[in-house]
């Protein structure tokens, strides 16, 4: 079974992958024949996620989708970072021998 920090880390890595794909799509908005990158996420049975970057089946830009994707990726990263920090603080409190 994965630990809470490793599950949160996989969530942060997935959010980074989504953010990279969104930035790549925006950077190539005017490239003729460009097919957007899309990120597919699958849950691990033990916790956490795995990502795969695939090409869209539909050519052309979708700025609205990429903007929303970027915002969702940022929020997912921040939420997983908060879980990671809370887990670290809890472990520190449990190991503190000064009390």
LUMTOR-572259 format. One record per residue: x, y, z of N, C-alpha, C in turn; residue number from 0; residue in one letter. Coordinates in pm, 1 decimal, always signed. Each point is the difference from the previous one (the first is absolute). Example, Ala and Ser with C-alpha at 12.3 -4.5 7.8 and 13.67 -1.06 7.14 Angstrom:
2
TILUM       n_px       n_py       n_pz      ca_px      ca_py      ca_pz       c_px       c_py       c_pz   tise   mardren
TILUM    +1319.0     -569.0     +780.0      -89.0     +119.0       +0.0      +90.0     +120.0       +0.0      0         A
TILUM      -35.0     +105.0      -72.0      +82.0     +119.0       +6.0      -77.0     +109.0      +73.0      1         S
***
This chain:
99
TILUM       n_px       n_py       n_pz      ca_px      ca_py      ca_pz       c_px       c_py       c_pz   tise   mardren
TILUM      +84.1     -118.1       +0.0      -84.1     +118.1       +0.0      +88.6     +124.4       +0.0      0         X
TILUM      -36.7      +99.8      -80.4      +75.0     +124.0       -6.0      -28.9      +85.5     +122.3      1         X
TILUM      +96.8      +81.4      +37.1      -18.7      +91.7     +111.5      -69.0     +127.0      -48.7      2         X
TILUM      -53.8      +73.9      +92.1      -68.1     +124.2      -34.9      +91.6      +95.7      -77.5      3         X
TILUM     +125.7      +20.5      +43.3      +86.3      +90.1      -76.7      +25.2      -49.5     -143.4      4         X
TILUM      +13.4     -128.9      -20.6      +26.0      -49.0     -135.4     -123.9      +12.5      -88.3      5         X
TILUM     -118.3      -12.9      +58.4     -124.0      +20.1      -75.1      -12.9     +147.3      -38.8      6         X
TILUM      +27.9      +89.2      +94.9       -5.7     +143.8      -28.8     +104.5      +37.8     -104.7      7         X
TILUM     +117.6      -59.2       +7.6     +105.2      +27.8      -97.9      -43.0      -43.8     -139.9      8         X
TILUM      -64.7     -114.4      -10.8      -45.7      -44.2     -132.2     -106.6      +95.5      -54.1      9         X
TILUM      -81.4      +55.5      +87.0      -99.1      +99.6      -40.7      +66.0     +128.6      -48.7     10         X
TILUM     +108.0      +41.8      +68.5      +72.6     +120.0      -43.7      +67.6      -23.7     -134.4     11         X
TILUM      +56.1     -118.9      -18.1      +64.2      -32.3     -127.8     -103.0       -5.3     -113.5     12         X
TILUM     -117.9      -53.2      +27.7     -106.3       -3.7     -100.7      -43.5     +141.3      -37.3     13         X
TILUM      -11.4      +87.2      +99.5      -37.3     +139.0      -26.6     +107.1      +69.5      -84.2     14         X
TILUM     +127.2      -28.2      +26.0     +107.5      +58.3      -80.6       -7.8      -48.7     -144.6     15         X
TILUM      -31.1     -125.2      -18.2      -14.5      -54.4     -135.2     -114.1      +69.9      -72.8     16         X
TILUM     -111.4      +20.0      +68.2     -114.2      +68.9      -60.1      +34.7     +145.1      -33.9     17         X
TILUM      +74.6      +66.1      +88.2      +40.5     +137.5      -24.2      +94.7      +10.2     -119.9     18         X
TILUM      +95.3      -93.7       -8.8      +93.2       -2.4     -115.4      -74.8      -20.1     -130.5     19         X
TILUM      -95.8      -91.5       -2.0      -76.6      -26.1     -121.8      -81.4     +123.3      -39.6     20         X
TILUM      -60.2      +66.2      +97.1      -77.5     +120.8      -27.6      +89.7     +109.6      -56.4     21         X
TILUM     +117.0      +19.6      +59.4      +93.6     +101.8      -49.5      +46.4      -33.3     -141.1     22         X
TILUM      +24.7     -126.6      -26.8      +40.6      -44.0     -133.7     -109.8      +31.5     -101.6     23         X
TILUM     -123.1      -24.5      +37.7     -112.8      +26.3      -89.6      -14.0     +149.5      -29.9     24         X
TILUM      +13.1      +82.5     +102.8      -12.0     +144.1      -19.9     +115.2      +52.0      -85.9     25         X
TILUM     +118.8      -51.4      +22.7     +116.7      +43.7      -78.0      -14.5      -35.4     -147.9     26         X
TILUM      -78.0     -100.6      -31.6      -15.4      -45.0     -138.0     -136.2      +34.0      -60.4     27         X
TILUM      -68.5      +99.3      +56.1     -132.6      +38.0      -48.7       -3.5      +27.1     -149.5     28         X
TILUM     +101.9      +65.2      -51.6       -2.9      +40.2     -141.2      +76.8      -95.7      -91.1     29         X
TILUM      +44.9     -112.6      +50.5      +71.3      -97.5      -81.5     -100.2      -77.1      -85.5     30         X
TILUM      +20.6       +5.6     -129.0      -92.2      -66.2      -92.7       +3.3     -151.9      +18.8     31         X
TILUM     -118.0      -61.0       +6.3      -11.5     -145.1      +13.2      +31.2      -53.2     +139.1     32         X
TILUM      +17.9      +89.2      +96.3      +35.0      -41.4     +135.8     -114.6      -75.7      +65.2     33         X
TILUM      +33.5     -106.9      +69.6      -97.2      -75.0      +80.7      +38.8      +17.6     +146.2     34         X
TILUM      -96.7      +43.8      +76.3      +22.6      +27.4     +142.1      +48.6     -123.8      +75.3     35         X
TILUM      +71.0      +25.3     +107.7      +34.6     -107.1      +92.8     -109.5       -7.8     +105.5     36         X
TILUM      -37.5     -119.7      +34.0      -97.1      -22.7     +106.6      +62.4      -96.4     +100.5     37         X
TILUM      -32.6      +20.1     +125.5      +55.3      -84.0     +106.4     -109.1      -92.8      +51.4     38         X
TILUM      +30.6     -126.7       -0.7      -92.0     -100.4      +55.6      +56.3      -46.5     +133.7     39         X
TILUM      -82.4       +2.6     +101.6      +40.4      -42.5     +133.4      -72.7     -127.9      +38.0     40         X
TILUM      +73.0      -91.0      +60.7      -61.1     -121.2      +53.6      +44.0      -17.2     +144.7     41         X
TILUM      -91.6      -45.0      +82.0      +29.0      -19.2     +142.0      +73.9     -131.7      +22.0     42         X
TILUM      +98.0       +3.4      +88.4      +66.6     -122.8      +43.5      -88.3      -68.9     +103.8     43         X
TILUM       +0.6     -129.7       +2.1      -81.9      -71.7      +97.6      +49.3      +24.4     +142.9     44         X
TILUM     +128.9      +29.8      +17.1      +57.3      +24.5     +132.3       -3.8     +147.3      +39.3     45         X
TILUM      -48.1      +85.2      -88.6       -5.3     +143.6      +26.6      +90.2      +74.9      -95.6     46         X
TILUM      -33.9     +122.3      -27.2      +76.3      +81.1      -93.3      -52.6      -12.6     -142.2     47         X
TILUM      +64.8      +69.5      -92.2      -43.6       -0.4     -139.5     +118.7      -18.1      -93.7     48         X
TILUM      -33.5      -46.4     -120.2      +97.6      -13.2     -107.8      -53.4      +82.4     -116.3     49         X
TILUM      +88.2      +68.7      -72.0      -42.6      +81.8     -112.8      +63.7      -47.6     -129.4     50         X
TILUM      -70.5      +28.5     -108.0      +50.1      -29.1     -133.7      -41.5     +116.0      -90.3     51         X
TILUM      +96.1      +52.2      -76.7      -29.3     +108.7      -93.0      -28.6      -61.5     -136.5     52         X
TILUM     -116.3      +35.0      -57.4      -40.5      -51.2     -130.8      -37.2     +117.4      -89.8     53         X
TILUM       +2.2      -23.5     -129.0      -41.9     +101.7      -97.3     -151.1       -3.1      -16.0     54         X
TILUM      -58.3     +118.1      -13.2     -143.9      +11.0      -22.9      -35.7      -58.4     -135.5     55         X
TILUM     -117.1      -56.2      -10.1      -46.3      -53.6     -128.3      -51.3     +110.4      -90.8     56         X
TILUM      -27.0     +117.5      +58.4      -53.8     +113.2      -75.7     +109.9     +105.0      -18.2     57         X
TILUM      +32.3      +38.0     -124.3     +102.7     +102.4      -19.8      -50.4     +138.0      +39.1     58         X
TILUM      +93.7      +88.4      +27.9      -34.9     +139.1      +28.2       +6.6      +34.7     +147.1     59         X
TILUM       +1.2     +130.9      +27.9      +12.3      +46.7     +137.9     -132.5       -4.7      +76.1     60         X
TILUM      +10.2       +5.2     +130.3     -116.6      +12.3      +88.0      +46.8      +79.7     +121.7     61         X
TILUM      +11.4     +131.4      -19.6      +55.1      +87.9     +102.7      -81.2       -3.1     +128.7     62         X
TILUM     -131.1       -9.3      -11.9      -84.6       -4.4     +120.1      +32.3     -124.4      +82.8     63         X
TILUM       +6.1     -113.8      -64.7      +30.7     -124.7      +71.0     +138.6       +5.8      +63.9     64         X
TILUM      +97.3      +55.6      -73.1     +135.5       +7.4      +54.3       +9.4      +96.8     +117.7     65         X
TILUM      -77.0     +107.2       -3.1       -1.8      +94.1     +111.6      -60.8      -65.5     +123.3     66         X
TILUM     -111.2      -68.4      -17.6      -63.4      -70.6     +111.6      +92.7     -109.8      +52.9     67         X
TILUM      +64.3      -72.3      -89.6      +92.5     -106.8      +40.0     +114.2      +55.9      +84.7     68         X
TILUM      +51.7     +115.8      -40.8     +109.4      +62.3      +73.9      -45.2      +37.3     +140.9     69         X
TILUM     -118.8      +56.8      +12.4      -51.5      +37.1     +132.2      -26.3     -122.7      +87.3     70         X
TILUM      -55.5     -105.1      -59.5      -24.4     -123.1      +75.6     +131.4      -63.6      +45.5     71         X
TILUM     +100.4       +2.3      -86.8     +129.4      -57.9      +34.9      +63.1      +77.1     +115.8     72         X
TILUM       -9.8     +132.2       -4.0      +55.1      +81.8     +107.6      -69.5      -31.7     +132.2     73         X
TILUM     -132.2       -6.2       -2.0      -74.9      -28.7     +122.5      +28.2     -140.5      +52.2     74         X
TILUM      +11.7      -96.5      -89.2      +32.0     -137.4      +41.7     +139.1       -6.0      +62.4     75         X
TILUM      +94.4      +71.9      -59.9     +136.0       +2.3      +55.1       -1.3      +58.8     +140.8     76         X
TILUM      -67.8     +113.9      +16.8       -3.6      +65.3     +130.6      -69.3      -86.7     +105.5     77         X
TILUM     -105.9      -68.8      -37.8      -70.0      -87.5      +94.5      +89.1     -116.0      +43.4     78         X
TILUM      +69.6      -61.0      -95.6      +89.6     -110.4      +33.9     +120.2      +48.6      +80.2     79         X
TILUM      +47.0     +121.4      -28.5     +109.4      +56.8      +78.3      -42.7      +21.3     +144.8     80         X
TILUM     -122.3      +45.1      +20.9      -50.9      +18.9     +135.9       -5.2     -133.2      +75.0     81         X
TILUM      -42.7     -106.0      -67.6       -3.5     -133.1      +61.8     +142.2      -44.9      +34.1     82         X
TILUM      +91.9      +22.4      -93.2     +140.2      -38.4      +21.4      +57.3      +73.0     +122.2     83         X
TILUM      -23.6     +131.3       +8.8      +51.0      +79.4     +112.8      -63.2      -43.6     +131.7     84         X
TILUM     -130.7      -24.7       -0.4      -68.8      -41.8     +122.3      +52.7     -134.1      +48.1     85         X
TILUM      +25.3      -90.4      -92.5      +54.4     -130.8      +35.6     +139.1      +14.4      +61.4     86         X
TILUM      +80.4      +88.9      -58.3     +135.1      +24.6      +51.1       -5.4      +59.6     +140.4     87         X
TILUM      -90.6      +95.4      +22.0      -13.2      +61.1     +131.9      -48.6     -101.2     +103.0     88         X
TILUM      -91.5      -86.8      -39.7      -51.8     -101.9      +90.7     +110.9      -97.4      +38.1     89         X
TILUM      +79.4      -41.5      -96.6     +111.7      -91.3      +29.2      +99.0      +66.8      +93.6     90         X
TILUM      +25.9     +129.6      -21.6      +90.4      +72.3      +88.5      -53.5       +9.2     +140.9     91         X
TILUM     -130.4      +21.5      +15.3      -60.6       +8.4     +132.4       +3.9     -134.8      +70.9     92         X
TILUM      -18.4     -107.1      -75.6       +3.7     -132.7      +61.7     +139.3      -39.2      +47.0     93         X
TILUM     +101.3      +51.8      -68.6     +139.0      -35.7      +32.1      +65.2      +99.4      +96.3     94         X
TILUM      -67.8     +106.0      +35.5      +56.1     +101.6      +88.5       +9.4      -55.3     +141.0     95         X
TILUM     +122.2       -9.2      +53.6      +22.1      -56.6     +132.6      +11.5     +107.0     +107.3     96         X
TILUM      -19.1     +127.2      -36.4      +15.2     +109.4      +97.7     -123.3      +16.6      +87.6     97         X
TILUM     -109.4      -63.3      -31.0     -124.1      +21.4      +76.6       -1.1      -70.3     +130.6     98         X
***
